[in-house]
Amino acid sequence: MSVTAQTATITGIVLDEQNTPLTEVNVSIGSGGTFSDANGFYILELIADVETTITFSHLGHKNVVLEKLVLKTNEAFEFNPVMKTDAIQMDGVTVSPTGEKNTDGITTISKDVIRKIPGANAGVENILKLLPGVSSNNELSTQYSVRGGNYDENLVYVNEIEVYRPFLIRSAQQEGLSFVNTDLVSTVKFSPGGFQAKYGDKLSSVLDITYKNPIDIGAQFEASFLGASAALETVSKNKNFTSVSGIRYRDNSLLVNSQQTKTNLNPIFFDAQTFFTYRFSKKFNLNFLGNISLNDYQNEPLSRKTNFGTLNAPKSLLIKYEGRENNKYATELAAVKANYFLDDNTTLKLISSIFHTSEQERSDIIASYELGEVDSNLGSETVGEITSSKGLGSQFNRARNDLDALIFNLEHKGRNIKNQRVLEWGIKYTHEDIRDQLRESEFIDSVGFSIRPPLPEFVNNQPEEPFDSPLEAYESLIAKNLVKTNRFSAFAQFSDRNLWKDHNIYYNFGFRTHYWKVSGQNVLKTAQVVFSPRAQFAIKPNWEKDMLFRFSAGVYHQPPFYRELRDNIGTIQPNVKAQQSIHFVLGNEYSFNLWNRPFSLSTEAYYKKLNNVNTYTIEDVRIRYLANNNAKAYVYGGELRLNGAFVPGTESWVSIGYLKTEENSDNRGYIARPTDQRLKFAILFQDYIPTIPDVKMYLNLVYNTGVPGGSPSYADPYIFQNRLRDYKRADLGISYIFANESKSYPKNHWLNKFKALNVGFEVFNLFNAQNSITNTWVRDVDSKQQFAVPNFLTSRVLNLRINARF
């Protein structure tokens, strides 16, 4: 007769010192055990009524040992260990005073830093812009360029689910909210290039977000002059169900009203998100990510006055507006992710998502302008006013654009870990259904005559000779596109760690392949395929100094998305090839102690060779491709970031970056690309008053040299190579901490209900720097010369902010 032993269960979430869940923690009992999952969750079955010792071990952390644990039959015991960093060498990986060495070139950003650091568009992207290889010259935008790439070349994942942006947004003040809700974030990882094959097919970067899996019920609320947000965390009694949900509302009126254009603005930016996990068993769990976002941007511009030029030749542009614009962007995302733990070594995943966006632009704006010389005599009664007009005219812009897009993804991913060897694979199907209708026109009138397009078929000699002909828009765009794309992609990669002559080495190699087929109404069916090998190597020498060297190389393709298939007149070009970029990245990490505090110095040099380049222009945040593949380009640069506790108990860093990127179209020679941001300097600094440590100060400083300022419509970009002014910005935040994890209060105290409470103020653009993002091109009637009038961004703004967690 056989006897079956009675069992009990221990479960919980493994955390690090920052209360971030740790993945792949080994939970062992004798010869058996399990691993924590991507959310730090583990579950282990024990023999009941028997003393058991459980050991939690993880690379770079001290073991946590739970001794002589005795559980009753069918008892479910919860244990949430906190693992502390251990500065020792373990199993081929050296751990420094600041944590485990980064062998794959991915930067991990603290969620606490993301939530605390001030910014006009605070959040993950606000911190990314302080990294050396990331550039953004627009504080109203959440979009960013990385190492010479454009806004469309960045991958964003939330819990391995790819997320998308709206298509039609052309101005940063129309953007509203980033997809990533920082109240729900657990970990943030970012790679600026040379990333592994498991990440998708883009040219520049990967932002890998993990939403949290809560261990307790909680709530959070934040409010400021820019909007409000709330988040809720729930956990079921048996711990099988967890969820995080958040809603956000944002109003950019405070920032937009600080610009030189006076408007009646009524923007509504709202979104709601939820992420939940249900554990059916210790082998199977299910995740769901849902998002609904509504951007309703209503704007009635009134007037604008911009002074520009030089001290010797000052000029001014005065504009009076009539009309209004109303743009709406509504998006929905639903995704399901199934995780099956086949055994202690193998994890299988199935991910399905559907994204829908419905967007419309409605605009009727008449602008009457006067361009003139300015009285610069300080003693004059008319100082600063226009004394003589160089140009009078009017401009009528009309838009009736509609877009509806549906994107479906179905993906399988797997992972096998054995003796530190990791094999990962995946296959993905994507279907894109785009319905797009563009109707735009721009009429320009100057001193009684209409300016016709500067094309051969519209040659005339106005106003010297009368010209009797129907009015023609200076620029017009009429197109209707119904496009479908089916994609199949797959990847496989292998990673391992070994010892070589007492040196620790790590290597990873893999490949991706991508097949896509474009079809649609009046679109010739085309199919293409690309293959992308990638590899990484890192070595930790057995030196007294704590250093790591790494090198990565690979071929990166970006198969064209809908916007890249559409040329500048709205026609679909289905034969557009995938842009190709060959990456070479060499990096070093050096960890050391300074002033008895931990610091790390990260340096990287990179070179990218680009082929089949699809040239484009950028106006504000709108990208317009030529859909031509007629250029080649290159990018090279170097970066440095010093990170550490400049002030005890805080994290700060200094970043310096340099890059140069140029393109050569049709062998005409190399000119600067729109993202040629040569020099980048940024500081993130945290401090507190020593005698009043609850008064915290957060400061970020950014200096970027100017990017090319673009060119007028129909103009040759090889002629217009002027640059915008340098971008300089400082944002300051000061807050008082009433309650947090280290400050507890008795039950009868009013602060006892708060897990955290802080109140403070922020000053955006502290030094009131005049930054510009684009130029408005205005014609001088007499000389026919066109002047680049800068479009200035926000000035100094004060914001109040309160944050509470229960």
C-alpha positions in Angstrom: 0.0 0.0 0.0 1.4 3.4 -0.9 1.0 6.5 1.3 0.9 10.0 -0.2 2.4 12.7 1.9 0.2 15.7 2.8 1.4 19.0 1.4 1.4 22.7 2.1 2.2 25.8 0.0 4.5 28.8 0.4 4.1 31.7 -1.9 5.0 35.4 -2.2 6.9 38.0 -4.2 10.7 38.4 -4.0 11.8 42.0 -3.8 15.1 43.9 -3.9 16.0 46.8 -1.6 14.0 49.3 -3.7 10.9 47.0 -3.4 11.2 46.1 -7.1 10.2 42.5 -7.9 13.2 40.2 -8.8 12.9 37.7 -11.6 14.6 34.3 -11.8 15.3 34.1 -8.1 16.2 30.4 -7.2 13.9 29.2 -4.4 15.3 25.9 -3.4 14.6 23.1 -0.8 17.2 20.4 -0.9 17.3 19.0 -4.4 14.0 20.6 -5.5 12.7 24.1 -6.0 11.4 26.7 -8.4 12.2 30.2 -9.8 10.4 33.5 -9.4 8.6 34.7 -12.6 8.9 38.0 -14.4 6.8 39.7 -11.7 8.9 38.3 -8.8 6.1 35.8 -7.9 6.9 32.3 -6.8 4.9 29.4 -5.5 6.4 26.2 -4.0 4.8 23.0 -2.7 6.2 21.6 0.6 5.7 18.4 2.6 3.5 19.3 5.6 4.4 18.8 9.2 8.1 18.5 8.4 10.9 21.0 9.2 12.0 22.6 5.9 14.8 25.0 5.1 14.2 27.3 2.1 16.9 29.3 0.4 16.4 32.2 -1.9 19.4 33.0 -4.1 20.0 35.4 -6.9 23.0 36.7 -8.7 24.3 39.8 -7.0 22.2 39.5 -3.8 22.8 37.9 -0.4 21.0 34.7 0.2 17.8 34.7 2.2 17.4 31.6 4.3 14.1 30.6 5.9 15.0 27.9 8.5 13.0 25.2 10.3 9.7 26.1 8.7 6.9 23.8 9.6 3.5 24.1 7.8 0.3 22.3 8.5 -1.5 20.2 6.0 -3.0 22.4 3.2 -1.7 25.5 4.8 -0.9 28.4 2.5 2.0 30.5 3.9 3.0 33.9 2.5 6.6 35.1 2.6 7.9 38.1 0.7 11.7 38.2 1.1 13.7 41.4 0.5 17.1 40.5 -1.0 20.0 42.9 -0.4 22.9 43.6 -2.7 26.1 41.7 -2.0 29.3 43.1 -3.4 31.0 39.8 -4.1 31.8 37.8 -7.2 29.4 35.0 -7.9 29.1 32.5 -10.7 30.9 34.5 -13.4 29.2 37.8 -12.7 30.8 40.5 -10.6 28.5 42.7 -8.5 29.7 46.2 -7.8 28.7 48.6 -5.0 26.0 49.9 -7.3 24.6 46.5 -8.2 25.0 43.8 -10.8 27.1 44.6 -13.9 25.2 45.3 -17.0 26.4 42.9 -19.7 23.8 43.5 -22.4 24.0 47.3 -22.7 20.6 48.0 -21.2 20.2 50.9 -18.7 17.9 50.3 -15.8 16.1 53.4 -14.5 14.7 53.6 -11.0 10.9 54.1 -10.9 11.3 56.4 -7.9 13.5 58.7 -10.0 10.9 58.7 -12.7 8.2 59.8 -10.4 10.1 62.5 -8.5 12.0 64.4 -11.2 10.2 67.5 -12.5 9.3 68.1 -16.1 6.7 69.7 -18.2 5.8 66.2 -19.4 6.9 64.2 -16.4 7.3 60.5 -16.8 9.5 57.9 -18.3 10.4 60.0 -21.4 11.3 62.9 -19.2 14.1 60.9 -17.7 15.2 59.3 -21.0 15.9 62.8 -22.3 18.6 63.1 -19.6 20.5 60.2 -21.0 23.5 61.0 -23.3 22.2 59.4 -26.5 18.6 60.6 -26.3 17.5 64.0 -27.7 14.3 66.0 -27.6 14.0 69.8 -28.1 10.4 70.0 -27.2 9.2 69.8 -23.5 5.6 69.4 -24.6 6.4 66.2 -26.4 6.9 62.6 -25.1 8.7 61.7 -28.4 12.4 61.4 -28.6 15.2 60.6 -31.0 18.0 58.2 -30.2 21.5 58.4 -31.6 20.5 60.1 -34.8 17.2 58.2 -35.4 13.8 59.8 -35.7 10.7 59.4 -33.6 9.4 56.3 -35.5 12.5 54.3 -34.9 12.0 53.4 -31.2 10.4 50.3 -29.9 8.2 50.5 -26.7 7.0 47.4 -24.8 4.9 47.0 -21.7 5.2 43.6 -20.2 6.4 42.3 -23.6 3.4 43.8 -25.4 4.3 46.3 -28.2 2.5 49.6 -27.9 1.8 52.2 -30.6 1.3 56.0 -30.9 -1.4 57.9 -32.8 -0.5 58.6 -36.4 -1.7 62.1 -37.3 -0.4 64.2 -34.4 1.7 67.0 -35.9 2.2 69.4 -32.9 3.6 68.5 -29.5 0.9 70.5 -27.7 -1.6 68.1 -29.3 0.1 65.0 -27.8 -1.3 64.8 -24.3 -0.3 61.7 -22.4 2.4 59.2 -22.9 1.2 55.6 -23.1 3.3 54.6 -20.1 1.5 55.3 -16.8 4.3 55.8 -14.2 2.0 55.0 -11.3 1.8 51.4 -12.6 5.5 51.0 -13.4 7.7 48.4 -11.7 10.9 48.4 -13.8 12.2 50.5 -16.7 14.9 49.2 -19.1 16.3 51.2 -22.0 18.7 50.3 -24.8 20.0 53.0 -27.1 21.3 50.6 -29.7 23.0 47.3 -30.3 20.1 45.5 -28.7 19.4 41.7 -28.8 17.5 39.8 -31.4 14.6 39.2 -29.1 13.6 42.8 -29.6 11.7 43.8 -32.7 12.6 45.4 -36.0 13.4 49.1 -35.5 16.6 51.0 -36.1 17.3 53.0 -32.9 16.2 51.9 -29.4 14.1 49.8 -27.1 12.1 50.9 -24.1 11.2 47.9 -22.1 8.6 48.6 -19.3 7.3 46.1 -16.7 4.1 47.0 -14.9 4.0 46.0 -11.2 2.4 43.0 -9.6 1.3 44.4 -6.2 1.7 42.5 -2.9 -0.8 44.5 -1.0 -3.9 46.7 -1.5 -3.1 50.3 -2.0 -4.0 53.6 -3.7 -2.3 56.6 -5.0 -3.4 60.1 -6.0 -1.6 63.0 -7.6 -2.8 66.5 -8.6 -1.2 69.6 -10.1 -2.0 72.6 -12.3 -1.4 70.3 -15.3 -3.9 67.6 -14.4 -4.5 64.7 -12.0 -4.0 60.9 -11.8 -5.2 58.1 -9.5 -4.1 54.5 -9.3 -5.4 51.5 -7.4 -3.6 48.2 -6.5 -5.6 45.1 -5.5 -4.7 41.6 -4.3 -7.1 38.8 -3.7 -7.1 37.0 -0.4 -5.5 33.9 -1.8 -3.0 36.0 -3.8 -4.0 34.4 -7.1 -5.4 37.7 -8.5 -3.5 41.0 -8.6 -4.2 44.2 -10.5 -3.0 47.7 -11.0 -5.3 50.3 -12.6 -4.9 54.0 -13.3 -6.7 57.0 -14.7 -5.1 60.2 -15.8 -6.3 63.6 -16.9 -4.0 66.3 -18.4 -4.5 69.9 -19.4 -1.7 71.7 -21.2 -3.2 75.1 -21.0 -0.8 76.3 -18.4 2.2 75.5 -20.6 0.7 76.5 -24.0 -0.5 79.9 -22.6 3.1 80.7 -21.8 4.0 80.7 -25.5 3.9 83.7 -27.8 0.8 82.7 -29.6 -2.3 83.8 -27.7 -5.1 81.3 -27.9 -8.4 80.1 -26.5 -7.4 76.6 -25.7 -9.6 73.7 -24.5 -7.6 70.4 -24.6 -8.9 67.3 -23.0 -6.4 64.4 -22.5 -7.7 61.4 -20.7 -6.7 57.7 -20.4 -7.5 54.7 -18.3 -5.3 51.6 -18.0 -5.4 48.3 -16.2 -3.0 45.4 -15.9 -4.0 42.3 -14.0 -2.6 38.8 -13.4 -4.5 35.7 -12.5 -2.6 32.6 -11.4 -4.6 29.5 -12.2 -1.8 27.3 -10.8 1.9 27.4 -10.1 2.5 26.5 -13.7 0.0 28.8 -15.5 -0.9 32.4 -15.2 -2.7 35.0 -17.4 -2.0 38.7 -17.8 -4.3 41.3 -19.3 -3.3 44.8 -20.4 -6.1 47.3 -21.4 -5.9 50.9 -22.3 -8.4 53.6 -23.5 -7.1 57.0 -24.5 -8.9 60.2 -25.6 -7.2 63.3 -26.9 -9.6 66.1 -27.8 -7.7 69.2 -28.8 -9.6 72.4 -29.4 -7.7 75.6 -30.2 -8.7 79.0 -31.3 -5.6 81.1 -32.0 -5.9 84.8 -31.6 -2.6 86.6 -32.1 1.2 86.2 -32.2 4.1 88.6 -32.0 7.7 87.3 -32.4 10.8 89.4 -32.4 13.8 87.9 -34.1 16.9 88.8 -36.2 20.0 90.4 -34.8 20.8 93.5 -32.7 21.8 95.4 -35.8 18.8 94.2 -37.9 16.0 93.4 -35.6 12.7 92.2 -37.1 9.3 91.4 -35.9 6.4 89.2 -37.1 2.9 90.2 -36.1 0.0 87.7 -36.9 -3.7 88.0 -36.3 -5.7 84.8 -36.5 -9.3 83.8 -37.3 -10.8 80.4 -37.2 -10.2 77.3 -35.1 -8.9 73.7 -35.1 -10.4 70.6 -33.5 -8.4 67.4 -33.5 -9.4 64.1 -31.9 -7.3 61.0 -31.3 -9.1 58.0 -29.7 -7.1 54.8 -29.1 -7.9 51.5 -27.5 -5.5 48.6 -26.8 -6.4 45.1 -25.4 -3.8 42.4 -24.9 -3.7 39.0 -23.3 -0.5 37.2 -22.3 -0.5 33.5 -21.2 2.5 32.2 -19.3 3.1 28.5 -18.9 6.0 27.2 -16.9 6.6 23.8 -18.4 9.2 23.0 -15.8 11.8 24.8 -13.7 13.8 25.5 -16.9 11.3 26.2 -19.6 8.7 29.0 -20.0 6.3 29.3 -22.8 4.3 32.4 -23.6 1.4 33.3 -26.0 0.7 37.0 -26.5 -2.2 38.5 -28.4 -3.1 42.1 -28.8 -5.4 44.4 -30.8 -4.8 48.1 -31.2 -7.4 50.5 -32.7 -7.1 54.2 -33.3 -9.6 56.7 -34.8 -8.2 60.1 -35.6 -9.5 63.2 -37.2 -8.1 66.7 -37.9 -10.5 69.6 -38.5 -8.8 73.0 -39.1 -9.8 76.3 -40.7 -7.2 79.0 -39.8 -6.8 82.4 -41.5 -3.6 84.2 -40.5 -2.9 87.8 -41.5 0.7 88.8 -41.0 2.9 91.8 -41.1 6.7 91.4 -41.3 8.7 94.5 -40.6 11.7 96.2 -39.1 11.7 97.0 -35.4 12.6 100.2 -33.7 15.7 99.3 -31.6 16.3 102.8 -30.2 16.0 102.4 -26.4 15.1 106.1 -26.0 12.3 106.0 -28.5 8.6 106.0 -27.6 8.1 103.2 -30.1 10.9 101.0 -29.1 10.1 97.3 -29.9 7.3 98.3 -32.4 7.3 97.7 -36.2 8.4 100.9 -38.0 8.4 99.8 -41.6 6.6 96.8 -43.2 8.6 94.5 -45.4 5.7 92.1 -46.1 2.0 92.0 -45.7 0.0 88.9 -46.4 -2.5 86.3 -45.4 -2.5 82.6 -45.2 -5.4 80.2 -45.1 -4.9 76.6 -43.9 -7.6 74.0 -44.1 -7.5 70.4 -43.1 -10.1 67.5 -43.2 -8.0 64.4 -42.4 -9.4 61.1 -41.1 -7.5 57.9 -40.2 -8.7 54.6 -38.8 -6.2 51.9 -38.1 -6.6 48.4 -36.7 -3.4 46.4 -35.7 -3.6 42.8 -34.6 -0.7 40.8 -33.2 -0.4 37.1 -32.3 3.0 35.9 -30.9 4.6 32.9 -29.3 7.8 33.2 -27.2 9.7 30.7 -25.3 12.7 30.5 -23.0 14.9 27.7 -21.7 17.5 28.1 -19.0 19.9 25.3 -18.2 23.3 25.7 -16.5 23.2 29.5 -17.2 22.8 28.8 -20.9 19.7 30.6 -22.1 17.9 29.8 -25.3 15.1 32.1 -26.4 12.8 32.0 -29.5 9.7 33.6 -30.9 7.4 33.8 -33.9 4.9 36.6 -34.5 2.1 37.5 -36.9 0.9 41.1 -37.4 -2.0 42.3 -39.5 -2.4 46.1 -40.2 -5.5 47.6 -41.7 -5.2 51.3 -42.4 -7.9 53.6 -43.8 -6.6 57.1 -44.4 -8.1 60.1 -46.1 -6.0 63.3 -46.4 -7.4 66.7 -47.5 -5.2 69.6 -46.8 -4.7 72.9 -48.6 -2.7 76.1 -48.0 -3.5 79.4 -49.8 -1.0 82.3 -49.5 -2.0 85.9 -50.5 0.3 88.8 -50.4 -0.7 92.4 -51.2 -3.6 91.5 -53.3 -2.3 88.6 -55.3 -2.3 84.9 -54.7 1.0 83.1 -54.6 0.9 80.1 -56.9 3.0 76.9 -56.4 6.6 77.4 -57.6 6.3 74.6 -60.1 6.9 74.8 -63.9 3.2 74.4 -64.7 2.3 77.4 -62.6 4.9 79.9 -64.0 3.6 83.6 -63.9 5.0 87.0 -63.4 2.7 88.5 -60.7 2.3 91.2 -59.7 4.1 92.9 -62.7 1.8 91.2 -65.2 -1.9 90.4 -64.7 -2.6 86.8 -64.5 -6.1 85.5 -65.0 -6.5 82.0 -63.8 -8.4 80.0 -61.1 -6.9 80.2 -57.7 -4.5 77.4 -56.9 -3.4 76.3 -53.4 0.2 77.0 -52.7 0.3 73.5 -51.2 -2.4 70.9 -51.4 -2.7 67.3 -50.5 -5.7 65.1 -51.5 -5.4 61.3 -51.1 -7.4 58.3 -50.0 -5.6 55.2 -49.0 -6.8 51.7 -48.0 -3.8 49.7 -47.2 -3.3 46.2 -45.6 -0.1 44.7 -44.4 0.5 41.2 -43.3 3.8 40.5 -41.4 5.5 37.3 -40.2 8.6 37.7 -38.0 10.7 35.3 -36.0 13.8 35.3 -33.8 16.1 32.9 -32.0 19.0 33.7 -29.7 21.4 32.0 -27.4 23.2 33.4 -24.3 25.9 31.9 -22.1 28.4 32.8 -19.3 31.8 31.2 -18.9 35.2 31.6 -17.4 38.3 32.3 -19.6 41.6 32.5 -17.8 40.0 33.7 -14.6 38.0 36.3 -16.6 34.3 36.2 -16.7 32.8 36.3 -20.2 29.3 36.6 -21.5 28.1 36.3 -25.1 24.8 36.4 -26.9 24.1 35.8 -30.6 20.9 35.5 -32.5 19.0 36.5 -35.6 15.6 37.9 -36.7 13.8 37.5 -40.0 10.8 39.5 -41.2 8.5 38.9 -44.1 5.8 41.4 -45.1 3.2 41.8 -47.8 1.5 45.1 -48.7 -1.8 45.3 -50.5 -4.8 47.6 -50.9 -7.1 49.5 -53.1 -5.2 50.7 -56.2 -2.0 49.4 -54.5 0.2 46.9 -56.4 0.8 43.9 -54.1 4.4 43.5 -53.1 6.3 41.2 -50.7 9.7 41.4 -49.2 11.9 39.6 -46.6 14.9 40.6 -44.5 17.4 38.8 -42.3 19.1 40.4 -39.3 21.9 38.7 -37.4 23.0 40.3 -34.1 25.7 39.5 -31.4 27.0 40.7 -28.1 30.1 40.0 -26.1 31.2 41.1 -22.7 34.2 40.4 -20.5 34.8 41.2 -16.8 38.5 41.0 -16.4 39.9 39.6 -13.1 41.3 43.0 -12.1 41.4 44.8 -8.9 39.4 47.6 -10.5 35.7 46.7 -11.1 35.4 47.0 -14.8 33.4 45.5 -17.6 33.9 45.8 -21.3 31.3 44.9 -23.9 30.9 44.9 -27.7 27.9 44.5 -29.8 27.3 44.4 -33.6 24.4 43.6 -35.8 22.2 44.3 -38.8 19.0 46.1 -38.0 16.1 46.4 -40.4 13.0 48.6 -40.2 10.3 47.3 -42.6 8.1 50.2 -43.6 5.1 51.0 -41.5 2.2 52.8 -43.1 3.5 56.3 -42.6 6.8 55.3 -44.3 4.9 54.0 -47.3 3.1 57.3 -47.9 5.1 59.9 -49.8 4.9 63.7 -49.3 1.9 64.0 -51.7 0.0 61.2 -49.9 0.5 58.4 -52.5 1.3 54.9 -51.3 4.6 53.5 -52.6 4.4 49.7 -51.8 7.9 49.0 -53.1 9.6 51.0 -50.3 12.3 48.8 -48.9 13.2 48.2 -45.3 15.8 50.7 -44.1 19.0 49.0 -42.9 21.4 50.0 -40.2 24.6 48.2 -39.3 25.5 48.8 -35.6 28.9 48.7 -33.9 28.9 49.6 -30.2 31.8 49.4 -27.8 31.2 50.1 -24.2 32.8 50.1 -20.7 31.5 50.2 -17.2 33.7 51.2 -14.2 32.4 51.0 -10.7 34.2 52.6 -7.8 33.8 54.2 -4.4 34.2 58.0 -4.1 33.8 59.8 -0.8 32.9 56.4 0.6 29.9 56.3 -1.7 29.2 54.1 -4.8 29.7 55.5 -8.3 29.7 54.1 -11.8 31.1 55.5 -15.0 29.6 54.3 -18.3 31.1 55.1 -21.7 30.1 54.0 -25.1 31.3 54.7 -28.7 29.1 53.7 -31.7 29.0 53.8 -35.4 25.9 53.1 -37.6 26.0 52.7 -41.4 22.6 53.2 -43.0 21.3 52.0 -46.4 18.0 52.2 -48.2 17.4 55.4 -46.2 13.9 56.8 -46.5 14.5 60.5 -46.3 12.1 62.7 -44.4 11.4 66.2 -42.9 10.4 67.0 -39.4 8.1 69.9 -38.5 7.4 70.1 -34.8 6.7 66.3 -34.2 5.3 65.6 -37.7 7.4 63.4 -39.9 6.9 63.4 -43.6 8.7 60.8 -45.6 9.5 60.9 -49.3 9.1 57.1 -49.6 12.1 56.8 -51.9 15.0 54.8 -50.4 17.3 57.0 -52.4 19.8 57.9 -49.7 22.6 56.4 -47.6 23.7 57.8 -44.3 25.9 57.3 -41.3 25.9 58.1 -37.6 28.8 58.0 -35.2 29.3 59.3 -31.7 30.4 58.8 -28.1 28.7 59.0 -24.7 29.6 59.3 -21.1 27.5 59.0 -17.9 28.7 59.4 -14.4 26.1 58.0 -12.0 26.2 57.8 -8.2 25.4 59.3 -4.8 26.8 62.8 -5.1 24.7 63.5 -2.1 24.4 60.6 0.5 21.2 58.6 0.1 20.3 60.0 -3.4 21.0 59.1 -7.0 22.2 61.7 -9.5 24.1 61.7 -12.8 25.9 63.7 -15.4 25.6 62.8 -19.1 27.7 64.0 -22.1 27.1 62.9 -25.6 28.3 63.7 -29.1 27.0 62.5 -32.4 27.2 63.4 -36.1 24.8 62.1 -38.7 24.6 62.9 -42.4 22.8 61.6 -45.4 23.6 61.5 -49.1 20.6 61.6 -51.5 21.0 60.6 -55.1 24.8 61.0 -54.7 24.5 64.8 -54.4 26.8 64.8 -51.4 26.4 64.5 -47.6 24.3 67.0 -45.7 23.1 67.0 -42.0 20.1 64.9 -41.3 17.1 66.5 -39.4 18.3 64.8 -36.2 21.9 65.9 -36.4 22.2 66.9 -32.7 25.9 67.4 -32.2 26.4 68.0 -28.5 24.3 66.9 -25.5 24.9 67.7 -21.9 22.5 66.8 -19.1 22.4 66.7 -15.3 20.0 65.0 -13.0 20.6 66.1 -9.4 18.9 65.3 -6.1 19.6 67.0 -2.8 18.0 67.8 0.6 18.6 70.2 3.5 20.8 68.4 6.0 19.0 70.0 9.0 15.6 69.3 7.5 16.1 66.1 5.4 12.4 66.0 4.5 12.8 69.0 2.3 13.9 67.5 -1.1 15.2 69.2 -4.2 15.2 67.8 -7.7 16.8 69.4 -10.7 17.3 68.5 -14.3 19.4 70.5 -16.7 19.6 70.0 -20.5 21.8 71.6 -23.1 21.6 70.5 -26.7 23.2 72.1 -29.7 20.7 73.2 -32.4 19.4 70.8 -35.1 18.8 71.8 -38.7 15.9 74.2 -39.0 14.2 72.7 -42.0 13.3 74.4 -45.3 10.2 76.0 -46.9 7.8 74.0 -48.9 9.2 73.0 -52.4 12.6 74.2 -51.3 15.8 72.1 -51.8 17.1 71.0 -48.4 20.6 71.1 -49.8 20.2 74.9 -49.9 18.6 75.4 -46.5 21.1 74.1 -43.9 20.6 76.7 -41.2 20.2 75.4 -37.6 17.9 76.2 -34.8 19.3 77.9 -31.8 20.8 75.8 -29.0 18.2 74.2 -26.6 18.8 75.1 -22.9 16.4 74.2 -20.2 16.3 73.7 -16.4 13.4 72.3 -14.4 13.4 72.6 -10.6 11.3 70.8 -8.1 11.1 71.3 -4.3 8.9 69.2 -2.0 8.3 68.4 1.6 7.9 64.8 2.7 5.1 64.6 5.3 5.0 60.8 5.3 6.9 57.9 3.7 8.1 54.4 4.5 10.6 55.7 7.1 8.1 58.0 8.9 5.4 56.4 10.9 2.7 58.0 13.0 0.4 56.9 15.8 -3.1 55.7 15.0 -4.7 58.9 16.2 -2.5 61.1 14.0 -4.0 62.5 10.8 -1.0 61.3 8.8 -1.4 57.7 10.0 -3.6 56.9 7.0 -0.9 57.8 4.5 1.9 55.5 3.3 3.4 58.5 1.6 2.5 62.2 1.3 4.5 65.0 -0.2 3.6 68.5 -1.4 5.7 70.8 -3.4 6.2 73.2 -6.3 8.0 73.0 -9.7 9.5 75.7 -11.8 9.7 74.7 -15.5 12.3 76.5 -17.6 13.8 78.1 -14.6 16.0 80.5 -16.5 13.3 81.4 -19.0 15.4 80.4 -22.0 13.9 81.0 -25.4 14.0 77.7 -27.2 12.5 76.9 -30.6 11.5 73.7 -32.3 10.7 74.8 -35.9 10.7 77.8 -38.2 7.8 79.7 -39.8 8.9 80.8 -43.3 7.8 84.3 -44.2 8.3 86.0 -47.6 9.6 89.6 -48.0 7.6 90.9 -51.0 10.3 93.4 -52.1 13.3 91.2 -52.1 11.5 87.8 -52.5 13.7 86.7 -49.6 12.3 84.2 -47.1 12.9 84.7 -43.4 13.0 81.8 -40.9 10.9 83.0 -38.0 11.5 80.8 -34.9 8.6 79.2 -33.2 9.4 79.5 -29.6 8.5 77.0 -26.9 7.2 77.5 -23.4 8.6 80.2 -21.0 9.0 80.0 -17.3 6.0 78.3 -15.6 5.2 77.6 -11.9 3.3 74.4 -11.0 2.1 73.1 -7.7 2.0 69.4 -7.0 0.6 67.0 -4.4 1.2 63.3 -4.2 -0.4 60.9 -1.8 -0.3 57.1 -1.4 -2.5 55.1 0.9 
